[in-house]
């Protein structure tokens, strides 16, 4: 994928390449484990919460500028999942801070048939089955990040 140009366009040749996220996991652990080892659990949880708030805001700001194709959406979903589990570890309450990001990526993975032709938003059965934190305009905006829509 070509993130330098704000694209998450994957082909079959780079779909399996997880080197970037694997490097992140390694560096994250090198950086954070010493803090986890020396701080009281409450202090580490607070530090982690602050770091996560900053990281998720930065990622979301960038994500809104990306163009994503179908394979890129699948890869992004896998990488985001690994990213969140790495960053949050056993601090499950902090995972909620990533709900907006996970919903944007979820929408990128939807098929064209999951969207209402008239509104551009996800179909009614999907709006009622998911506890959305994204509003309708944000869901439409997220869908428009996808470059290989049929309609």
RAPE-V548436 format. One record per residue. N is the residue number from 0. RES is the residue in three letters. SS is DSSP state (H for helix, E for strand, - for the rest). OMEGA is omega in degrees with one decimal (999 if undefined). Layout:
BEGIN
n:N res:RES ss:SS omega:OMEGA
n:N res:RES ss:SS omega:OMEGA
END
This chain:
BEGIN
n:0 res:UNK ss:- omega:-169.7
n:1 res:UNK ss:- omega:-175.6
n:2 res:UNK ss:H omega:-180.0
n:3 res:UNK ss:H omega:179.9
n:4 res:UNK ss:H omega:179.7
n:5 res:UNK ss:- omega:177.0
n:6 res:UNK ss:E omega:170.8
n:7 res:UNK ss:E omega:-178.3
n:8 res:UNK ss:- omega:-178.9
n:9 res:UNK ss:- omega:169.4
n:10 res:UNK ss:- omega:-179.1
n:11 res:UNK ss:- omega:-178.0
n:12 res:UNK ss:- omega:-177.7
n:13 res:UNK ss:- omega:-178.8
n:14 res:UNK ss:- omega:-176.9
n:15 res:UNK ss:- omega:-177.3
n:16 res:UNK ss:- omega:-178.8
n:17 res:UNK ss:- omega:-173.5
n:18 res:UNK ss:H omega:-178.7
n:19 res:UNK ss:H omega:-180.0
n:20 res:UNK ss:H omega:177.5
n:21 res:UNK ss:H omega:175.7
n:22 res:UNK ss:H omega:177.8
n:23 res:UNK ss:H omega:-179.0
n:24 res:UNK ss:H omega:179.7
n:25 res:UNK ss:H omega:-178.1
n:26 res:UNK ss:H omega:176.9
n:27 res:UNK ss:H omega:-179.1
n:28 res:UNK ss:H omega:177.5
n:29 res:UNK ss:H omega:-177.0
n:30 res:UNK ss:H omega:-170.0
n:31 res:UNK ss:H omega:-176.7
n:32 res:UNK ss:H omega:176.1
n:33 res:UNK ss:H omega:176.5
n:34 res:UNK ss:H omega:-179.7
n:35 res:UNK ss:H omega:-178.1
n:36 res:UNK ss:H omega:-174.1
n:37 res:UNK ss:H omega:-177.7
n:38 res:UNK ss:- omega:170.3
n:39 res:UNK ss:- omega:-176.1
n:40 res:UNK ss:H omega:179.5
n:41 res:UNK ss:H omega:179.8
n:42 res:UNK ss:H omega:178.5
n:43 res:UNK ss:H omega:178.7
n:44 res:UNK ss:H omega:178.8
n:45 res:UNK ss:H omega:176.9
n:46 res:UNK ss:H omega:-179.4
n:47 res:UNK ss:H omega:177.8
n:48 res:UNK ss:H omega:178.2
n:49 res:UNK ss:H omega:179.5
n:50 res:UNK ss:H omega:-179.2
n:51 res:UNK ss:H omega:178.7
n:52 res:UNK ss:H omega:179.2
n:53 res:UNK ss:H omega:-176.9
n:54 res:UNK ss:H omega:-175.9
n:55 res:UNK ss:H omega:176.4
n:56 res:UNK ss:H omega:179.7
n:57 res:UNK ss:H omega:179.6
n:58 res:UNK ss:H omega:-178.5
n:59 res:UNK ss:H omega:178.8
n:60 res:UNK ss:H omega:179.3
n:61 res:UNK ss:H omega:-176.5
n:62 res:UNK ss:H omega:-179.8
n:63 res:UNK ss:- omega:-179.8
n:64 res:UNK ss:- omega:-175.6
n:65 res:UNK ss:- omega:166.8
n:66 res:UNK ss:E omega:-172.1
n:67 res:UNK ss:E omega:172.9
n:68 res:UNK ss:- omega:-173.7
n:69 res:UNK ss:H omega:177.6
n:70 res:UNK ss:H omega:177.3
n:71 res:UNK ss:H omega:178.8
n:72 res:UNK ss:H omega:178.8
n:73 res:UNK ss:H omega:179.3
n:74 res:UNK ss:H omega:179.0
n:75 res:UNK ss:H omega:177.5
n:76 res:UNK ss:H omega:178.9
n:77 res:UNK ss:H omega:-178.0
n:78 res:UNK ss:H omega:179.0
n:79 res:UNK ss:H omega:178.5
n:80 res:UNK ss:H omega:177.9
n:81 res:UNK ss:H omega:178.2
n:82 res:UNK ss:H omega:-177.6
n:83 res:UNK ss:H omega:-179.7
n:84 res:UNK ss:H omega:177.3
n:85 res:UNK ss:H omega:-175.6
n:86 res:UNK ss:H omega:-174.9
n:87 res:UNK ss:H omega:-178.2
n:88 res:UNK ss:- omega:-179.1
n:89 res:UNK ss:- omega:179.2
n:90 res:UNK ss:- omega:-171.6
n:91 res:UNK ss:H omega:-179.3
n:92 res:UNK ss:H omega:-179.6
n:93 res:UNK ss:H omega:179.9
n:94 res:UNK ss:H omega:-179.7
n:95 res:UNK ss:H omega:-179.8
n:96 res:UNK ss:H omega:-177.9
n:97 res:UNK ss:H omega:-175.1
n:98 res:UNK ss:H omega:179.6
n:99 res:UNK ss:H omega:180.0
n:100 res:UNK ss:H omega:-178.1
n:101 res:UNK ss:H omega:178.0
n:102 res:UNK ss:H omega:175.3
n:103 res:UNK ss:H omega:-179.0
n:104 res:UNK ss:H omega:176.1
n:105 res:UNK ss:H omega:179.4
n:106 res:UNK ss:H omega:178.7
n:107 res:UNK ss:H omega:179.4
n:108 res:UNK ss:H omega:-180.0
n:109 res:UNK ss:- omega:173.3
n:110 res:UNK ss:- omega:176.9
n:111 res:UNK ss:H omega:-179.3
n:112 res:UNK ss:H omega:179.8
n:113 res:UNK ss:H omega:-176.7
n:114 res:UNK ss:E omega:176.9
n:115 res:UNK ss:- omega:-177.5
n:116 res:UNK ss:- omega:-176.3
n:117 res:UNK ss:- omega:-174.2
n:118 res:UNK ss:- omega:-174.1
n:119 res:UNK ss:- omega:179.5
n:120 res:UNK ss:- omega:176.3
n:121 res:UNK ss:E omega:-177.8
n:122 res:UNK ss:- omega:-176.3
n:123 res:UNK ss:H omega:-178.0
n:124 res:UNK ss:H omega:177.0
n:125 res:UNK ss:H omega:179.0
n:126 res:UNK ss:H omega:-178.7
n:127 res:UNK ss:H omega:-176.5
n:128 res:UNK ss:H omega:-178.6
n:129 res:UNK ss:- omega:176.7
n:130 res:UNK ss:- omega:-172.6
n:131 res:UNK ss:- omega:168.0
n:132 res:UNK ss:- omega:175.2
n:133 res:UNK ss:- omega:176.7
n:134 res:UNK ss:- omega:-177.5
n:135 res:UNK ss:H omega:179.4
n:136 res:UNK ss:H omega:179.1
n:137 res:UNK ss:H omega:178.0
n:138 res:UNK ss:H omega:177.4
n:139 res:UNK ss:H omega:178.8
n:140 res:UNK ss:H omega:178.8
n:141 res:UNK ss:H omega:179.0
n:142 res:UNK ss:H omega:-177.7
n:143 res:UNK ss:- omega:173.1
n:144 res:UNK ss:- omega:-177.3
n:145 res:UNK ss:E omega:-174.2
n:146 res:UNK ss:- omega:-175.3
n:147 res:UNK ss:- omega:175.8
n:148 res:UNK ss:- omega:178.2
n:149 res:UNK ss:- omega:-178.1
n:150 res:UNK ss:- omega:999
END
